[in-house]
Amino acid sequence: MPTYALLVRPALNRVYADSSVDLMAAELAVFGDRALGGRIGGIEPVRIGGVPYLAFEADSLDERDVRYLANLSSAYALFERQGDLLAPVELTPLDKFDDDLVTIQKYSGKTNEHFTKLMLNLAVTSSEFAGEMLDRRLRVLDPLCGRGTTLNQALMYGYDTAGIDLDAKDFDAYSAFLQTWLKRKRIKHTADVTRVRRDGKVVARRLTASVGIDKESYKAGDALSLDYVNADTTEAPRFHRAATFDIIVADAPYGVQHGSRAGGGLHRGPLELMRAALPGWARLLRPGGTIALSWNTNVAPRTALVDALAEAELTPLDEGAYLGFSHRVDQAIVRDVVVARK
């Protein structure tokens, strides 16, 4: 059986770099199971010439298989192993825009963009729409979107995307960034910030944008849509129709004030927020869609998040490779991921 070696993309964050090989091993196992028909095995970290790779076996990878693998979150290059030699395999990722869309923003508390991509990949490949990852414009929601790392990654993939966040400063910062970036890149687009009114009162602000992948598609009316609502995430169903999203991805609060005013004040941990928000999020998800959540295990055990997802009538995928995503972020944060399907 042919064997391959994935070169791991260097990460500027040293702590994440230390975890990236193990995280991509678990990610590759999910890809292999869900998108490649279980034809990948023997996944193990190796060092070749002193450089970290991820080795695996695969039975007759075709061009489409390689197109899936090109989108692994930390994949830098792929080689087929031929004795002591490495033969390059060309990777063509989904990326529709320059990568500075996801890398240029720098601010305290930003989720690592490699990890954001991993989360989106897990949600897509774990859904019933995994076979459409390369072909269909999926709809992605991040109901705790902050300054928009997930929104930007979804745009990179050519997906329609939406976000919700209560923090007005994050909303303003993302709105300014996106519009500046689109103008600087001379990408055909429209973008407007409006007020959302209910019963005569302003209840939220909303950024809506149409983004052209290229001039021709934009002129033809085939633009990507982006929607960011500055509001309480527990009220998500007020701003979106039921069963309209294929994927939900959320990075839950790590133990700081974030996300929702349910109960009269900002929640400090993920559990109260998840229990308050998950039923509404689940209503927005299409049957067969998935939600991927990350959180700090130092403030909530995995079993509690799994139970909260089940209480929202979602089916947690809590076995095998899905148990391989726990990793240290810093001394106070050990981050994990849980995935559930509707």
KOLKOL-431340 format. One record per residue: residue number from 0; residue in one letter; y, z, x of N, C-alpha, C in turn. Coordinates in steps of 0.02 Angstrom, whole numbers. Example, Ala and Ser with C-alpha at 12.3 -4.5 7.8 and 13.67 -1.06 7.14 Angstrom:
<recs>
0;a;-284;390;660;-225;390;615;-165;390;660 $
1;s;-112;354;642;-53;357;684;2;394;645 $
</recs>
This chain:
<recs>
0;m;-60;0;43;0;0;0;62;0;44 $
1;p;112;-42;29;173;-44;69;208;24;70 $
2;t;238;41;127;276;103;133;348;85;150 $
3;y;393;130;128;465;117;135;500;179;162 $
4;a;560;168;188;601;223;212;672;213;186 $
5;l;697;263;150;765;263;125;809;302;174 $
6;l;860;269;199;908;303;241;957;341;197 $
7;v;966;405;210;1007;448;169;1080;440;188 $
8;r;1122;430;137;1193;420;148;1225;484;177 $
9;p;1264;478;230;1297;538;257;1343;569;205 $
10;a;1344;635;203;1388;671;157;1439;710;197 $
11;l;1502;705;176;1555;742;212;1547;817;203 $
12;n;1520;837;145;1509;908;132;1445;929;168 $
13;r;1451;973;219;1393;990;261;1338;1024;221 $
14;v;1357;1069;174;1307;1105;135;1268;1056;91 $
15;y;1305;1009;60;1270;960;18;1227;914;61 $
16;a;1251;897;120;1212;854;165;1145;887;181 $
17;d;1144;953;190;1082;988;205;1032;984;148 $
18;s;1057;975;86;1013;973;28;997;902;5 $
19;s;1033;852;31;1032;785;2;964;752;4 $
20;v;925;764;57;859;732;62;813;759;8 $
21;d;811;825;0;767;855;-51;789;835;-121 $
22;l;855;833;-132;880;813;-198;861;741;-213 $
23;m;868;697;-164;851;627;-177;776;618;-185 $
24;a;736;661;-153;663;657;-163;646;671;-236 $
25;a;677;723;-266;665;738;-336;693;683;-381 $
26;e;751;657;-363;781;602;-402;737;540;-399 $
27;l;710;524;-341;666;466;-333;602;475;-375 $
28;a;577;536;-377;517;549;-418;530;535;-492 $
29;v;589;555;-516;607;541;-586;615;466;-596 $
30;f;650;431;-551;656;359;-554;587;326;-558 $
31;g;543;348;-513;476;318;-510;438;326;-574 $
32;d;443;386;-603;407;400;-666;437;362;-724 $
33;r;503;366;-731;536;344;-792;557;271;-792 $
34;a;574;244;-733;600;176;-731;552;127;-697 $
35;l;508;152;-654;465;107;-615;391;115;-632 $
36;g;377;143;-689;308;145;-713;260;186;-671 $
37;g;284;236;-637;240;279;-598;211;247;-536 $
38;r;244;195;-510;216;158;-454;241;182;-386 $
39;i;274;239;-385;299;267;-321;262;332;-307 $
40;g;240;340;-246;206;402;-226;218;417;-153 $
41;g;186;472;-131;192;491;-60;262;504;-37 $
42;i;305;532;-81;375;544;-64;380;604;-17 $
43;e;409;593;42;417;648;89;474;634;137 $
44;p;511;686;157;563;678;208;531;664;276 $
45;v;561;619;313;538;604;381;599;595;425 $
46;r;589;598;490;642;582;538;618;523;580 $
47;i;659;472;583;644;413;623;700;404;672 $
48;g;684;408;736;736;404;787;786;460;782 $
49;g;763;518;756;807;576;749;852;574;688 $
50;v;843;524;645;886;516;585;844;531;523 $
51;p;872;569;474;833;586;414;825;527;367 $
52;y;764;515;346;747;464;296;705;497;242 $
53;l;697;461;187;650;481;136;597;426;133 $
54;a;535;444;150;481;396;150;444;397;84 $
55;f;418;339;63;378;337;2;333;275;3 $
56;e;283;276;-39;239;219;-48;253;187;-116 $
57;a;246;122;-120;258;88;-184;217;24;-186 $
58;d;188;14;-243;146;-45;-253;189;-104;-277 $
59;s;198;-153;-234;231;-217;-250;298;-208;-285 $
60;l;348;-183;-248;415;-179;-276;443;-250;-285 $
61;d;468;-264;-346;500;-328;-357;576;-320;-354 $
62;e;611;-375;-365;684;-374;-359;716;-324;-407 $
63;r;690;-320;-468;718;-274;-516;706;-201;-496 $
64;d;647;-187;-469;633;-119;-445;684;-99;-392 $
65;v;697;-144;-346;744;-129;-292;814;-119;-320 $
66;r;832;-156;-373;898;-146;-404;904;-76;-433 $
67;y;850;-49;-460;852;21;-482;863;67;-422 $
68;l;823;59;-370;826;103;-312;894;100;-277 $
69;a;928;43;-284;994;36;-252;1045;86;-279 $
70;n;1031;116;-337;1078;161;-369;1062;235;-357 $
71;l;1011;250;-318;997;319;-301;1060;351;-271 $
72;s;1072;414;-287;1137;444;-273;1155;447;-199 $
73;s;1106;455;-155;1120;460;-84;1087;405;-43 $
74;a;1068;351;-77;1036;295;-41;1088;256;-1 $
75;y;1075;247;63;1121;211;107;1091;143;127 $
76;a;1026;142;141;992;80;158;918;90;145 $
77;l;882;35;131;811;37;118;775;-9;167 $
78;f;719;15;194;680;-24;241;607;-22;221 $
79;e;573;-78;231;500;-78;227;473;-62;297 $
80;r;426;-16;300;398;4;365;342;-44;385 $
81;q;349;-74;442;300;-121;468;280;-97;537 $
82;g;229;-54;539;211;-22;602;268;22;626 $
83;d;290;8;688;346;47;715;414;16;699 $
84;l;413;-37;660;475;-72;645;498;-59;573 $
85;l;564;-65;562;593;-58;496;624;-125;476 $
86;a;598;-155;422;625;-218;397;673;-204;340 $
87;p;736;-224;345;785;-207;293;770;-241;227 $
88;v;781;-203;173;775;-229;104;845;-225;74 $
89;e;871;-281;51;940;-283;27;948;-243;-38 $
90;l;998;-201;-39;1014;-160;-98;1076;-187;-132 $
91;t;1072;-196;-197;1129;-219;-237;1141;-170;-293 $
92;p;1184;-120;-282;1196;-70;-334;1236;-97;-392 $
93;l;1241;-58;-445;1277;-77;-505;1352;-80;-496 $
94;d;1378;-50;-443;1450;-38;-435;1493;-99;-453 $
95;k;1540;-88;-498;1585;-141;-522;1654;-138;-488 $
96;f;1670;-81;-456;1736;-72;-426;1729;-44;-355 $
97;d;1783;-43;-318;1784;-13;-252;1767;61;-256 $
98;d;1732;86;-205;1707;155;-210;1761;208;-205 $
99;d;1823;189;-187;1876;240;-185;1893;265;-255 $
100;l;1869;231;-307;1877;258;-375;1846;327;-381 $
101;v;1790;339;-345;1757;404;-349;1769;448;-288 $
102;t;1794;419;-233;1801;459;-172;1873;480;-157 $
103;i;1923;444;-184;1991;455;-161;2020;522;-185 $
104;q;2000;546;-243;2027;610;-268;2000;668;-227 $
105;k;2044;710;-203;2025;770;-166;2062;830;-196 $
106;y;2024;880;-218;2055;939;-246;2004;996;-247 $
107;s;2028;1056;-249;1985;1115;-249;1941;1115;-311 $
108;g;1876;1126;-301;1830;1130;-357;1801;1064;-379 $
109;k;1818;1009;-344;1791;944;-363;1715;943;-353 $
110;t;1679;918;-403;1607;910;-397;1593;853;-349 $
111;n;1548;864;-302;1530;813;-253;1510;749;-290 $
112;e;1540;692;-269;1528;630;-305;1455;606;-300 $
113;h;1420;623;-245;1349;606;-241;1310;644;-294 $
114;f;1328;707;-304;1293;748;-354;1309;723;-424 $
115;t;1371;704;-436;1390;676;-501;1348;614;-517 $
116;k;1340;571;-467;1299;511;-476;1227;529;-489 $
117;l;1201;579;-454;1133;603;-466;1124;625;-538 $
118;m;1173;664;-564;1169;688;-633;1167;630;-682 $
119;l;1211;582;-672;1212;524;-717;1146;485;-713 $
120;n;1120;476;-653;1056;442;-644;1000;478;-681 $
121;l;998;544;-674;945;583;-707;948;575;-783 $
122;a;1009;578;-810;1016;571;-882;994;502;-906 $
123;v;1016;450;-870;999;382;-891;924;369;-886 $
124;t;894;385;-829;823;370;-819;777;414;-860 $
125;s;802;471;-884;761;515;-925;766;498;-999 $
126;s;811;454;-1017;820;435;-1087;772;380;-1106 $
127;e;772;364;-1170;732;306;-1192;764;240;-1173 $
128;f;824;244;-1143;860;184;-1125;856;169;-1050 $
129;a;808;201;-1015;802;191;-943;792;117;-926 $
130;g;754;82;-966;742;11;-953;803;-32;-962 $
131;e;857;-3;-991;919;-41;-1002;974;-22;-953 $
132;m;957;20;-904;1007;45;-857;1044;-11;-822 $
133;l;1010;-65;-806;1040;-119;-767;1073;-172;-810 $
134;d;1060;-171;-875;1078;-228;-917;1127;-212;-973 $
135;r;1125;-152;-1000;1165;-136;-1059;1223;-90;-1041 $
136;r;1278;-99;-1076;1336;-55;-1067;1323;10;-1105 $
137;l;1296;59;-1070;1282;124;-1101;1348;160;-1116 $
138;r;1344;210;-1160;1402;252;-1177;1389;322;-1152 $
139;v;1435;347;-1110;1426;411;-1075;1481;458;-1097 $
140;l;1463;521;-1110;1511;574;-1126;1504;630;-1075 $
141;d;1561;652;-1048;1564;714;-1010;1609;762;-1048 $
142;p;1580;811;-1082;1620;856;-1124;1654;913;-1086 $
143;l;1647;913;-1020;1682;961;-977;1708;921;-916 $
144;c;1749;871;-929;1759;818;-879;1810;834;-825 $
145;g;1850;887;-833;1897;905;-780;1941;847;-759 $
146;r;1939;831;-694;1980;776;-669;1941;710;-664 $
147;g;1885;705;-699;1857;640;-714;1809;609;-665 $
148;t;1775;649;-623;1727;619;-577;1672;582;-614 $
149;t;1646;611;-668;1594;578;-706;1621;515;-741 $
150;l;1681;519;-767;1711;461;-800;1717;403;-750 $
151;n;1737;419;-689;1744;366;-639;1677;337;-619 $
152;q;1626;379;-613;1560;354;-595;1531;310;-650 $
153;a;1543;329;-712;1520;287;-768;1555;219;-767 $
154;l;1620;219;-753;1656;155;-746;1626;114;-689 $
155;m;1610;146;-634;1580;111;-577;1517;73;-599 $
156;y;1478;103;-643;1417;72;-667;1430;19;-721 $
157;g;1491;13;-743;1506;-34;-796;1489;-8;-865 $
158;y;1492;58;-873;1477;90;-937;1542;110;-972 $
159;d;1540;114;-1038;1594;144;-1076;1589;220;-1069 $
160;t;1645;254;-1067;1642;326;-1051;1696;365;-1090 $
161;a;1681;428;-1101;1728;472;-1137;1723;542;-1106 $
162;g;1777;579;-1111;1778;647;-1085;1818;693;-1129 $
163;i;1804;757;-1124;1842;809;-1159;1854;866;-1110 $
164;d;1913;892;-1109;1927;952;-1069;1989;986;-1095 $
165;l;1989;1053;-1092;2043;1093;-1119;2102;1099;-1071 $
166;d;2090;1090;-1006;2141;1103;-956;2193;1047;-955 $
167;a;2254;1063;-975;2307;1013;-979;2325;985;-910 $
168;k;2322;1027;-859;2338;1003;-791;2287;952;-768 $
169;d;2224;964;-782;2172;916;-764;2182;850;-801 $
170;f;2198;856;-866;2210;796;-906;2268;755;-876 $
171;d;2323;789;-861;2381;754;-833;2365;723;-765 $
172;a;2329;760;-723;2313;735;-656;2268;674;-661 $
173;y;2218;676;-706;2174;618;-711;2210;557;-740 $
174;s;2250;569;-791;2288;514;-821;2332;479;-769 $
175;a;2366;520;-728;2409;491;-677;2368;454;-624 $
176;f;2312;485;-603;2271;452;-552;2244;385;-576 $
177;l;2214;385;-636;2182;324;-659;2232;267;-666 $
178;q;2289;281;-696;2338;228;-707;2366;203;-640 $
179;t;2377;249;-593;2401;228;-527;2349;186;-492 $
180;w;2286;207;-495;2232;171;-461;2224;101;-490 $
181;l;2225;96;-556;2217;30;-587;2274;-17;-569 $
182;k;2335;9;-567;2392;-33;-548;2388;-53;-474 $
183;r;2370;-6;-431;2367;-21;-360;2313;-73;-345 $
184;k;2258;-70;-382;2203;-117;-372;2215;-183;-410 $
185;r;2268;-186;-448;2285;-245;-488;2228;-265;-535 $
186;i;2200;-214;-566;2146;-224;-614;2177;-232;-684 $
187;k;2156;-283;-719;2182;-294;-787;2161;-235;-831 $
188;h;2211;-206;-866;2196;-147;-906;2253;-132;-954 $
189;t;2238;-90;-1002;2290;-55;-1041;2272;19;-1039 $
190;a;2323;62;-1040;2311;134;-1040;2369;169;-1074 $
191;d;2353;213;-1121;2405;248;-1159;2384;320;-1172 $
192;v;2433;365;-1170;2422;434;-1190;2457;444;-1257 $
193;t;2419;468;-1306;2447;478;-1373;2431;550;-1396 $
194;r;2463;570;-1451;2450;635;-1481;2402;625;-1540 $
195;v;2354;669;-1546;2306;668;-1602;2330;718;-1654 $
196;r;2338;695;-1715;2362;739;-1769;2307;749;-1821 $
197;r;2302;810;-1845;2258;827;-1901;2298;870;-1949 $
198;d;2300;851;-2012;2337;889;-2063;2410;899;-2043 $
199;g;2439;848;-2013;2509;851;-1995;2524;889;-1931 $
200;k;2473;915;-1897;2484;954;-1835;2454;917;-1776 $
201;v;2486;924;-1718;2459;896;-1656;2403;942;-1632 $
202;v;2343;916;-1627;2286;957;-1607;2259;938;-1538 $
203;a;2283;882;-1510;2258;861;-1445;2301;804;-1419 $
204;r;2294;791;-1354;2319;729;-1325;2259;686;-1306 $
205;r;2270;620;-1304;2214;575;-1292;2236;518;-1247 $
206;l;2198;509;-1193;2207;450;-1149;2155;398;-1169 $
207;t;2177;339;-1187;2131;284;-1201;2148;226;-1154 $
208;a;2097;196;-1126;2107;141;-1079;2055;87;-1091 $
209;s;2075;25;-1082;2030;-32;-1080;2035;-61;-1010 $
210;v;1978;-67;-976;1977;-85;-905;1936;-148;-896 $
211;g;1965;-198;-866;1929;-260;-854;1889;-258;-790 $
212;i;1825;-277;-793;1785;-282;-732;1811;-340;-690 $
213;d;1831;-394;-723;1864;-450;-689;1912;-482;-740 $
214;k;1953;-527;-716;2005;-557;-758;1974;-596;-816 $
215;e;1920;-631;-802;1890;-674;-853;1863;-633;-911 $
216;s;1825;-580;-895;1797;-539;-949;1851;-503;-988 $
217;y;1905;-482;-953;1959;-448;-987;1994;-496;-1036 $
218;k;2006;-557;-1014;2038;-606;-1059;1994;-621;-1119 $
219;a;1929;-616;-1109;1882;-630;-1164;1873;-570;-1210 $
220;g;1909;-516;-1196;1905;-456;-1238;1846;-412;-1223 $
221;d;1815;-422;-1165;1755;-384;-1146;1773;-332;-1094 $
222;a;1814;-283;-1113;1837;-232;-1066;1798;-167;-1076 $
223;l;1793;-128;-1022;1764;-61;-1027;1812;-15;-1063 $
224;s;1785;32;-1102;1829;80;-1136;1822;149;-1104 $
225;l;1879;182;-1098;1881;251;-1074;1923;292;-1122 $
226;d;1899;352;-1137;1932;395;-1186;1928;467;-1160 $
227;y;1986;500;-1152;1987;569;-1127;2030;609;-1175 $
228;v;2000;660;-1207;2035;703;-1254;2048;770;-1222 $
229;n;2111;791;-1224;2131;857;-1198;2125;907;-1255 $
230;a;2065;937;-1261;2051;981;-1318;1992;1026;-1301 $
231;d;1977;1071;-1348;1921;1117;-1342;1855;1079;-1350 $
232;t;1810;1087;-1303;1748;1049;-1305;1703;1069;-1363 $
233;t;1711;1130;-1389;1671;1149;-1447;1690;1110;-1509 $
234;e;1748;1076;-1506;1770;1036;-1563;1758;961;-1552 $
235;a;1713;945;-1506;1700;874;-1489;1685;831;-1550 $
236;p;1648;855;-1600;1634;811;-1658;1696;793;-1699 $
237;r;1752;827;-1688;1813;808;-1723;1842;743;-1695 $
238;f;1822;725;-1634;1854;668;-1600;1808;609;-1591 $
239;h;1743;618;-1605;1695;563;-1596;1645;563;-1653 $
240;r;1622;504;-1671;1572;498;-1724;1503;520;-1700 $
241;a;1463;543;-1747;1395;565;-1731;1354;507;-1704 $
242;a;1307;523;-1659;1257;476;-1633;1289;414;-1603 $
243;t;1341;423;-1562;1374;365;-1532;1368;364;-1456 $
244;f;1338;415;-1426;1331;416;-1353;1258;413;-1333 $
245;d;1245;375;-1280;1177;370;-1253;1162;428;-1207 $
246;i;1213;451;-1171;1204;499;-1117;1260;551;-1120 $
247;i;1243;614;-1108;1293;666;-1098;1279;699;-1030 $
248;v;1331;707;-990;1326;739;-925;1381;791;-920 $
249;a;1363;852;-901;1413;906;-898;1397;953;-840 $
250;d;1449;970;-803;1444;1019;-749;1474;1083;-777 $
251;a;1431;1131;-794;1453;1192;-829;1492;1237;-782 $
252;p;1533;1282;-809;1573;1328;-767;1529;1370;-723 $
253;y;1552;1382;-663;1512;1420;-613;1526;1495;-614 $
254;g;1566;1517;-664;1583;1588;-666;1657;1600;-663 $
255;v;1696;1547;-676;1769;1552;-679;1791;1530;-748 $
256;q;1852;1545;-766;1877;1525;-832;1876;1449;-838 $
257;h;1847;1426;-892;1838;1354;-898;1815;1336;-967 $
258;g;1841;1282;-994;1805;1244;-1045;1819;1255;-1118 $
259;s;1827;1316;-1143;1830;1324;-1215;1864;1389;-1233 $
260;r;1898;1389;-1291;1928;1451;-1315;1887;1482;-1372 $
261;a;1826;1460;-1381;1784;1489;-1434;1779;1564;-1425 $
262;g;1789;1601;-1478;1785;1674;-1473;1850;1706;-1452 $
263;g;1905;1667;-1446;1970;1697;-1433;1992;1697;-1361 $
264;g;1951;1674;-1314;1972;1672;-1245;1928;1626;-1205 $
265;l;1952;1607;-1147;1913;1562;-1106;1848;1595;-1082 $
266;h;1793;1559;-1087;1729;1586;-1065;1726;1589;-989 $
267;r;1695;1643;-963;1687;1650;-891;1620;1625;-866 $
268;g;1571;1620;-909;1505;1597;-888;1481;1541;-932 $
269;p;1427;1509;-911;1404;1450;-948;1369;1465;-1014 $
270;l;1338;1523;-1021;1294;1533;-1078;1332;1534;-1144 $
271;e;1388;1573;-1147;1426;1574;-1209;1451;1505;-1227 $
272;l;1476;1470;-1176;1503;1403;-1187;1448;1355;-1210 $
273;m;1390;1357;-1178;1336;1311;-1197;1313;1324;-1268 $
274;r;1304;1388;-1285;1281;1404;-1353;1331;1383;-1406 $
275;a;1396;1388;-1389;1447;1368;-1437;1454;1292;-1443 $
276;a;1445;1257;-1387;1460;1186;-1385;1400;1141;-1396 $
277;l;1341;1162;-1375;1283;1117;-1376;1267;1088;-1445 $
278;p;1270;1125;-1500;1255;1094;-1564;1300;1034;-1579 $
279;g;1364;1041;-1563;1410;985;-1574;1397;927;-1528 $
280;w;1383;942;-1465;1367;889;-1417;1304;851;-1440 $
281;a;1254;889;-1462;1191;858;-1484;1202;810;-1542 $
282;r;1249;826;-1587;1263;782;-1644;1291;715;-1620 $
283;l;1326;715;-1563;1356;654;-1538;1306;609;-1502 $
284;l;1248;635;-1487;1198;599;-1448;1153;557;-1492 $
285;r;1140;496;-1471;1094;452;-1507;1022;478;-1500 $
286;p;979;467;-1549;908;482;-1540;882;444;-1479 $
287;g;844;480;-1438;820;451;-1376;866;461;-1318 $
288;g;928;484;-1331;975;498;-1278;961;564;-1244 $
289;t;993;575;-1187;980;636;-1149;1046;670;-1129 $
290;i;1039;734;-1115;1094;773;-1087;1070;804;-1022 $
291;a;1112;800;-970;1098;831;-906;1153;882;-892 $
292;l;1134;944;-880;1181;999;-868;1168;1028;-799 $
293;s;1221;1042;-763;1215;1082;-702;1253;1147;-711 $
294;w;1231;1199;-675;1263;1265;-682;1243;1308;-623 $
295;n;1276;1366;-618;1263;1414;-565;1208;1462;-586 $
296;t;1151;1460;-553;1095;1503;-572;1109;1576;-556 $
297;n;1161;1591;-517;1178;1661;-504;1209;1695;-564 $
298;v;1233;1656;-613;1263;1687;-672;1223;1675;-735 $
299;a;1171;1632;-731;1128;1621;-790;1061;1594;-766 $
300;p;1006;1624;-788;940;1599;-767;924;1533;-801 $
301;r;880;1494;-770;861;1430;-797;832;1437;-868 $
302;t;792;1488;-879;760;1496;-944;812;1501;-1000 $
303;a;870;1532;-985;922;1540;-1037;952;1472;-1055 $
304;l;963;1428;-1006;990;1362;-1021;938;1320;-1058 $
305;v;875;1325;-1038;822;1288;-1073;819;1310;-1146 $
306;d;823;1376;-1157;821;1402;-1226;881;1377;-1267 $
307;a;940;1376;-1235;1000;1353;-1271;994;1280;-1291 $
308;l;964;1239;-1248;953;1169;-1266;903;1162;-1323 $
309;a;851;1202;-1321;801;1200;-1374;831;1222;-1440 $
310;e;875;1273;-1438;907;1297;-1499;952;1243;-1530 $
311;a;976;1198;-1489;1018;1142;-1513;974;1083;-1535 $
312;e;909;1095;-1543;861;1045;-1566;854;987;-1518 $
313;l;859;1002;-1453;845;954;-1400;779;974;-1366 $
314;t;748;926;-1333;683;939;-1300;693;942;-1225 $
315;p;691;1002;-1195;700;1007;-1122;643;973;-1085 $
316;l;660;938;-1031;611;909;-985;607;957;-926 $
317;d;561;1004;-932;562;1063;-887;497;1069;-848 $
318;e;479;1015;-814;418;1017;-774;422;964;-720 $
319;g;375;967;-673;370;917;-621;433;910;-580 $
320;a;454;848;-569;512;834;-526;576;865;-553 $
321;y;579;879;-618;639;909;-648;652;980;-623 $
322;l;604;1010;-589;613;1077;-562;635;1075;-489 $
323;g;652;1016;-464;667;1009;-392;740;1001;-375 $
324;f;786;1022;-418;857;1007;-406;899;1069;-388 $
325;s;869;1126;-381;907;1186;-362;929;1181;-289 $
326;h;992;1196;-276;1018;1193;-207;1080;1237;-202 $
327;r;1094;1259;-141;1151;1303;-129;1214;1263;-120 $
328;v;1268;1285;-154;1334;1255;-147;1377;1296;-99 $
329;d;1377;1362;-109;1408;1408;-61;1375;1476;-71 $
330;q;1404;1529;-41;1372;1594;-44;1366;1621;-115 $
331;a;1411;1600;-159;1411;1628;-227;1378;1581;-278 $
332;i;1363;1520;-257;1340;1470;-306;1274;1438;-284 $
333;v;1223;1445;-324;1162;1406;-317;1157;1363;-379 $
334;r;1163;1298;-370;1169;1252;-426;1100;1223;-444 $
335;d;1089;1214;-508;1027;1182;-532;1045;1133;-587 $
336;v;996;1093;-607;1006;1043;-659;950;1050;-710 $
337;v;968;1045;-773;918;1044;-826;932;982;-870 $
338;v;879;948;-892;885;887;-930;847;897;-996 $
339;a;876;871;-1050;844;875;-1116;856;811;-1155 $
340;r;809;794;-1198;813;732;-1236;818;747;-1310 $
341;k;854;704;-1346;858;710;-1419;804;666;-1449 $
</recs>
